[in-house]
Amino acid sequence: MREVPVSKITETVERLFIEANYHLPPDMVSVLETGEQEEQNPVARSVLRTILENRLVASEGRFPLCQDCGMAVVFIDMGQEAAVTGGNLEDAVNEGVRRAYDKGYLRKSIVGEPLFERKNTGDNTPAIIHVRVVHGDRVTITAAPKGAGSENMSALAMLSPAAGPEGLERFVLDTVRKAGPNPCPPIVVGIGVGSDFEGVAELAKRALLRPAGSSGSHPKYAALEAELLRKINELGIGAAGYGGTVTALGVNIEWAPTHIACMPVAVNLCCHANRHCSAEI
């Protein structure tokens, strides 16, 4: 059994959230550059150019990419032969988030009780933590700061199995159409299919972590991703809602087995600042 001290987890989470907020992933830079070249609408093209300039200013000056530094979403792949020592895993993650948002001068946006008081917790905790057990003795941590503008435009539906691919397509397109400019397009569209009510939402969020421009390993899902990307870009929403042909930079679908009587579908939208950063310890 390999021991992983909680101090290492805290240090890693701290570093990852600062880096994720300052630096746009290379895959996102690449699809944004392609989008700028392909966009024919001059206003939308200037928006894409400004987005690319903004990421340079943020990266070189070590400033946040966006004023919304996001909810602290953390994905942990825990090797079954790794043992966390010296404290509690959840506490270690939250301490890393606390340090990152303080040290990195990142906006703290989390409220505690969500309905009546809505008082800011002051340190952007608690984090939203997803843990899954995997083979091996390593721990992989992914920090994914998620802004509220795009999160608010996300949606989940419990479709009938009879709805089929056509029903999923209608739901996705309706979700993006209703969202319009609100999620700060160009967007990445994360889609979950299967599992159950809570599982499908996590699938959709995990889909956002896949490299932009990549295709699903299942050929039918890969074809559906390409078709949805084409139809979303035909909606004409465009960068910042100014019209054009680059509304989405990518459509990623993750799926899981489900019950014979249901077909859960979740759509998790993310703005052009699809921030995520990973490390193995």
N, C-alpha and C positions, 0 to 999 in steps of 0.2 A: 504494500500500500504506500503510495507516494503522498507525502504531506504537503499541503499548500497553506501557508500561514495567511490569516485574514489580512494582515498588513499588506501582503502582496496584492490581494484582491482590491483593497482600498486604493493603493497607489495606482493600480492599472485602471480602475474606473475613473479616478481623478484625471489621469492623463488622457484617456480616451474621450471624455466629454469635452475637455478643452480643445483637443485636436479636431473633433467632429464639428464643433461650433465655429472653428476658424477656417477649416479647409474643406472645400467641396471635393468629393471623391473623384479620381481621374476618369472613371467611367461616365460620371455625370457631366464633366467638362467636355468629354468627347462628343456626347450626343447633343449638348448645347451648341457646340461649334458646328456640328453637322446641321442642326436646326437653323442656325443663323445663315448658313450658306444656302439652304433650300428655301427659306421663307421668302415669298414674293411681296408680301405686304410691307411697305417701307417703314411704317410705324411699328409694326410687330417686330420687324428685323432690328430696329433700333433698340427695342426693349431687350431682345436677346443679347445684343451687343453690350448693353448696359449691365445685364446680369453677369456676363463674362468679365467685364471690367470690375464689377463689384467683388467678384470672387478673388481677383488679383489683389485688390486693395486689402481685403480681409486677410488673405493668406500672408502677404508680404508685411503688413502692418500688425498682424496678429490681433485682429478685431473680429467680433462675431459676424458671420455672414448675414445674419438677420436680427432685427431687434427682438423677435420672438425666439428665445433660446430653447424653447420647447419643454415638454414633459420629458423626464429622464426615463426613457424606455431602455431596459437592459435585457439582453438575451444571453443566457449562460448555458453552454454545453459542458456538463460536468462528467468527466470520465469516471466510470464506476470504480476504478481503482485509485481514485484521488480522494484524500480525506482533508477537509477543511479543519485547520487547527487554530487554537488561540482565541476563538470567539465565534460569533454567529455570522453566517453568510449574509443574511439580509441586512444586519447592522453594518457589516463591512462595506456592502454596496452603497448604502445610504450615506455612510461617512465619506466615501469617495465622491459621491454626487455633491454633498455639502461643501467639500473642499474645492471641487472644480468650479462650482458656481460662484464661490467667493473669490478664489484666487484668479479665475479667468475673467472676472467682471462680467459675468453672464446674468441676464435678467432672470429673476426668480419669480416664477409664475404660478406656483401651486398653492391652491387654497385647501385648508383642512376639511372641515365639514362643508359639503358642497351645496346645500340647499338654503339654509337659513342665515348662517353667519358669514360664510365665505371669507374667512380671515386668512391672509397669506401666511404660509408656514415660515417664510423668511429665509429658507435655504434650498428651495426647490425639491425638497423631499416631502413625502416618500417617493422613491422610484417605483416604476412599474416593472416588475421582475418576472421573466419567463425562464424557467429552468427545465432542461431535459437531460436525462441520463444517457450517456453515449459510451461506446467502448473506449478503453485506454485509461491512462492516468494523467491526462492533461485537462486543463480547464480553459475553454475559449470564451472570451467575453466580448460582446458586441454592444457598443453604446449607440443608441439611435435617438437623438433629440427630436421630438415630434411636435411641430407647431400646431396651434389650435385652429388656425384658419382653414387648413386642409382637413384636419381631423373632424371639424364640425360638419364638413360636407360628405363624410363617409356614411355608408348605409349597410344594413343587413336585412336579408329577407329569407324566410323559410318557404322556398318554392316547392311546388308539387313536383315529384319526379317526372310527371308527364310534361312539364314545361320544357324539359330538354335543353339542348344548347341554344335554341332560339329564345327560350324564356330567360336564360342567363344573359344573353346578348341584349335583350330589351331592357332588363334591369340595370345592367352596366351603363348602357347608353343613356337611359333616363336619369341615372344618378349623376353622370357627368354633365348632361344637359342642364339639369336643375342647379348644379353647382355653379355653372357659368364661370365668371371671373373670380369668384370668392376664394377658391383654393390657391390663388396666385399661379395660374398656368404660365408656362408649360408645366404639366404635371406628370408624375409617374403614377400609374394605376395598379395598385396591388389588389389581386382578387383571390379569395379563398373559396373553395368548393368542397363540400362534404364535411366530415366530422359531425359536430353537433353545434348547438347554439353558441356556446362560448368558444369552442374549438375553431370554428370557421373564421371568427374574427382574428384570432391569432395567426391563422394561415395567411390571411390577407395582409397582416402587418409584416409577417416574415417575408412575404413576396416582394416587399419593397427593398429588401436587403440584397436581392439578386442583382448581379451586374446589369446595368442599363444596356439595352441592345442585345442581350442574350435571349435565347429561346428555351422554352421548356423541353425537358428530355423526352416527354411523350409526344409523338408526332401530331396527334389530334389536338392536344392542348397547344402545341407550338403554332399550329395552323389557326386555331381560334384566337390566340394572342395577336397574330399578324392581322387577322380580319378585324378584330376589335380596334387595333391601333389605327388602321385605315379609316374605319367608320367614325372613330372619335375625332380624328383630324379633319374629317369632312364636315363636322358640325360647325366649323368656322368660328369657334370661340377665340382661338389664337392667344398669343402671349399677352398677359395682363388683360385679356378680354378685348383687345383691339382688332380682332378678326385675323384671318390668315389660315395657314395650313398646318401650323405647328402648335396644336393644343396639348398633345401628349408626347412625351419623349420615350415612353415605353409602357407596355402592358405585360405584367407578370402574373401568372396564375400558379398557385400552389393548391394541391388537392389531397384529400385523405378519404379513406373508406367511411361510409355512413350507413344509416339504417335504411331498410328497404322502403320505408314509408315517407322518407323526407329527402329534400335536396337543399341544404343550407347554402346560401351564397352571401359573401360579404365583399364589399368594395371599400378599400382603405386608400383614399387619395393622399398624395403627398405633393407639395409644391416643388418648384424647380430646385429648391435647396434640400434635396433628398440626402440628409446628412447621416452618415453612419461610419463607424470606425471599429476595427476588431483587433484583438491581440490574444495570443495563446500563452498561458503560464503553466 
